[in-house]
Amino acid sequence: MITVSANLFRIVSKVQSTEETRYYLNGVHIEPHPDAGVILVATDGYRMIVAHDPLGCADETAIVKLPRYASQLCGGKLGILKTKVATRRLLHIDADARSAMIEDIAESPDGSLLEQAPVATAFNVVLDGTFPDWRRVVPKEVGKPESSRPTAFNPVYLKLWGEIGADVAKHYQTGSTPLRIALSDGESPVVVRWAPETIMGVQMPMRDDIKGPAIPAFVTAPMKMAAE
């Protein structure tokens, strides 16, 4: 059995692939964290999100793809439980039955379960296949000014990172959070970060046909003095 934050799953799934050939990228890869919780990963080959859910649990790995209605419910408004205390929306995956259940739970301050209410159930959500070694894509060193060069990105992807950043800030209740992009050598993937330490993105650069320096020459040209 696998249990993760439903909303965090929804955020990570925003970059899962829709390509039919590499069908194993069409869902979110979930694996146990070596210390505690679970790691959620999704990629479309151009972007990747990796998140740590410290409260999640998993005794196996799985690639999970939810139907659209279930994915939307993962981030929906929490149900009103009788206890009216801290409520979380969870996603439970039964890999053997290939099914998933979304539910709201209410917990006491000490973490004990007070109440739970089912939200939705989905079937045939586990994908076959092997998820690629996502750790190989994460840059080993980033943010070295002496080696940084201009890096080109697809503007559509940058727009999505901003939207995901808003989701991240709401999920972690951090308020407005900056979008940080750590460059490496101008040709390798870059790391996308927000304030929380439990989630990160990786963006693949695109081919850059713009030649010349990062700052256009007209900006650095000396000012022409007016004739007297």
C-alpha positions as CSV (number, residue, x, y, z in Angstrom):
1,M,0.0,0.0,0.0
2,I,1.2,3.5,-0.8
3,T,-0.1,6.7,0.8
4,V,0.8,10.2,-0.3
5,S,-0.4,13.8,0.0
6,A,-3.1,14.0,-2.7
7,N,-2.4,17.7,-3.5
8,L,1.4,17.1,-3.7
9,F,0.7,14.3,-6.1
10,R,-1.4,16.6,-8.2
11,I,1.4,19.3,-8.3
12,V,4.0,16.8,-9.4
13,S,1.7,15.2,-12.0
14,K,1.6,18.6,-13.9
15,V,4.8,17.6,-15.8
16,Q,4.0,14.0,-16.5
17,S,4.2,13.0,-20.2
18,T,1.3,12.5,-22.6
19,E,3.5,10.7,-25.1
20,E,2.2,7.3,-26.0
21,T,5.5,5.8,-27.0
22,R,7.1,6.2,-23.6
23,Y,3.9,5.3,-21.7
24,Y,5.8,4.7,-18.4
25,L,6.3,8.5,-18.2
26,N,2.5,9.1,-18.3
27,G,2.2,8.9,-14.5
28,V,3.9,9.8,-11.3
29,H,6.7,7.5,-10.0
30,I,6.4,6.9,-6.3
31,E,9.2,5.3,-4.3
32,P,10.1,4.9,-0.6
33,H,12.4,7.6,0.8
34,P,15.5,6.0,2.4
35,D,14.8,7.8,5.7
36,A,11.1,8.5,6.0
37,G,8.2,9.2,3.7
38,V,8.1,8.9,-0.1
39,I,9.6,10.5,-3.1
40,L,7.3,11.5,-6.0
41,V,8.8,12.1,-9.5
42,A,7.3,13.0,-12.9
43,T,8.9,14.1,-16.1
44,D,7.9,14.6,-19.8
45,G,11.5,14.5,-20.9
46,Y,11.9,18.3,-20.9
47,R,10.8,19.1,-17.3
48,M,10.9,17.1,-14.1
49,I,9.6,17.6,-10.6
50,V,10.9,15.7,-7.6
51,A,9.1,16.1,-4.2
52,H,9.5,14.5,-0.8
53,D,6.4,13.8,1.2
54,P,7.8,13.1,4.7
55,L,4.3,12.0,5.9
56,G,3.8,9.6,3.1
57,C,4.5,5.8,3.3
58,A,5.2,3.2,0.7
59,D,6.4,-0.4,0.9
60,E,7.0,-0.6,-2.9
61,T,7.5,1.5,-6.0
62,A,4.8,2.3,-8.5
63,I,4.0,4.5,-11.5
64,V,0.5,6.0,-10.9
65,K,-1.7,7.8,-13.5
66,L,-5.0,9.1,-12.3
67,P,-7.9,10.0,-14.6
68,R,-8.5,13.7,-14.9
69,Y,-11.5,13.8,-12.5
70,A,-9.5,12.1,-9.8
71,S,-6.5,14.4,-10.3
72,Q,-8.7,17.4,-10.0
73,L,-10.2,16.1,-6.8
74,C,-6.7,15.6,-5.4
75,G,-6.5,19.4,-5.1
76,G,-10.1,20.1,-4.5
77,K,-11.6,21.8,-1.5
78,L,-11.4,19.7,1.7
79,G,-14.6,18.2,2.9
80,I,-16.1,19.5,6.2
81,L,-15.6,16.8,8.8
82,K,-17.5,16.8,12.1
83,T,-14.4,17.3,14.2
84,K,-13.5,20.6,12.5
85,V,-9.7,20.1,13.2
86,A,-6.7,19.9,10.9
87,T,-7.7,18.0,7.8
88,R,-5.6,16.5,5.1
89,R,-6.5,15.0,1.7
90,L,-4.6,11.7,1.1
91,L,-4.2,9.4,-1.9
92,H,-4.0,5.7,-1.2
93,I,-2.8,3.4,-3.9
94,D,-3.2,-0.4,-3.9
95,A,-0.7,-1.5,-6.4
96,D,-1.9,-5.1,-6.4
97,A,-5.5,-4.1,-7.1
98,R,-4.2,-1.2,-9.4
99,S,-6.7,1.1,-7.7
100,A,-6.6,4.4,-5.8
101,M,-8.7,6.0,-3.2
102,I,-8.8,9.7,-2.2
103,E,-10.0,10.5,1.3
104,D,-10.0,13.4,3.8
105,I,-8.7,12.7,7.3
106,A,-8.9,14.7,10.5
107,E,-6.1,14.3,13.0
108,S,-5.6,15.4,16.6
109,P,-2.5,17.5,17.5
110,D,-0.7,14.3,18.5
111,G,-1.3,12.8,15.0
112,S,-4.0,10.3,16.0
113,L,-6.8,9.7,13.5
114,L,-10.1,11.3,14.6
115,E,-12.2,11.0,11.4
116,Q,-12.0,10.0,7.8
117,A,-14.3,10.5,4.8
118,P,-13.8,9.0,1.3
119,V,-13.8,11.4,-1.6
120,A,-13.4,9.2,-4.8
121,T,-12.1,6.0,-6.1
122,A,-10.3,5.3,-9.4
123,F,-9.3,2.0,-11.0
124,N,-6.5,0.8,-13.4
125,V,-4.2,3.6,-12.2
126,V,-0.9,1.7,-12.0
127,L,1.2,1.7,-15.1
128,D,3.5,-1.1,-16.1
129,G,7.1,-0.5,-17.2
130,T,10.2,0.8,-15.6
131,F,10.7,4.4,-14.7
132,P,14.1,5.8,-15.8
133,D,16.8,6.6,-13.2
134,W,15.7,10.2,-12.6
135,R,18.8,10.9,-10.3
136,R,21.0,10.8,-13.4
137,V,19.3,13.9,-14.8
138,V,19.7,16.1,-11.6
139,P,22.8,18.3,-12.1
140,K,25.6,17.6,-9.7
141,E,26.8,21.2,-9.5
142,V,24.9,24.3,-10.2
143,G,25.2,28.0,-9.5
144,K,28.9,28.5,-10.2
145,P,29.2,32.1,-11.5
146,E,32.5,31.5,-13.1
147,S,31.1,28.7,-15.3
148,S,27.7,30.1,-16.0
149,R,26.7,31.0,-19.6
150,P,23.4,32.2,-21.1
151,T,20.9,29.3,-21.1
152,A,17.8,29.2,-23.4
153,F,14.4,27.8,-22.3
154,N,11.1,27.2,-23.9
155,P,9.0,30.2,-22.7
156,V,5.9,27.9,-22.4
157,Y,7.8,25.8,-19.8
158,L,8.8,28.9,-17.8
159,K,5.2,30.0,-17.6
160,L,4.3,26.6,-16.2
161,W,7.0,26.8,-13.6
162,G,5.4,30.1,-12.4
163,E,2.0,28.4,-12.1
164,I,3.5,25.5,-10.3
165,G,5.3,27.9,-7.9
166,A,1.9,29.4,-7.0
167,D,0.6,25.9,-6.3
168,V,3.7,25.1,-4.2
169,A,3.3,28.2,-2.1
170,K,-0.3,27.4,-1.4
171,H,0.4,23.8,-0.6
172,Y,3.2,24.6,1.8
173,Q,1.5,27.8,3.1
174,T,4.6,29.8,2.5
175,G,3.0,32.9,1.0
176,S,4.6,34.4,-2.0
177,T,7.9,32.5,-2.8
178,P,10.6,33.4,-5.4
179,L,11.3,31.2,-8.4
180,R,15.0,30.4,-8.4
181,I,16.8,29.0,-11.4
182,A,20.3,27.7,-10.7
183,L,22.4,27.5,-13.9
184,S,25.3,25.2,-14.6
185,D,27.2,25.4,-17.9
186,G,24.6,26.7,-20.2
187,E,24.0,23.3,-21.9
188,S,23.1,21.0,-18.9
189,P,19.7,20.8,-17.1
190,V,19.1,23.6,-14.6
191,V,17.5,23.3,-11.2
192,V,14.3,25.1,-10.4
193,R,13.7,25.9,-6.7
194,W,11.1,27.5,-4.5
195,A,11.3,28.2,-0.7
196,P,10.3,24.7,0.5
197,E,13.2,22.3,0.8
198,T,11.1,19.3,-0.1
199,I,10.4,20.0,-3.7
200,M,12.5,20.9,-6.8
201,G,12.2,21.0,-10.5
202,V,14.7,20.3,-13.3
203,Q,14.4,22.0,-16.7
204,M,16.2,20.9,-19.9
205,P,17.6,23.7,-21.9
206,M,16.7,24.2,-25.6
207,R,18.9,24.8,-28.6
208,D,19.9,28.5,-28.7
209,D,20.4,30.0,-32.1
210,I,21.0,33.5,-30.8
211,K,24.7,34.2,-31.2
212,G,26.8,36.7,-29.3
213,P,27.0,37.8,-25.7
214,A,24.3,37.7,-23.1
215,I,23.9,41.4,-23.1
216,P,23.2,43.0,-26.5
217,A,26.0,45.2,-27.9
218,F,23.8,48.3,-28.1
219,V,23.4,48.3,-24.3
220,T,27.2,48.4,-23.6
221,A,28.0,50.8,-26.4
222,P,29.4,54.1,-25.2
223,M,27.0,57.0,-25.0
224,K,27.3,59.4,-28.0
225,M,27.9,62.9,-26.9
226,A,25.7,65.6,-28.4
227,A,27.5,68.1,-30.7
228,E,28.0,71.5,-29.2
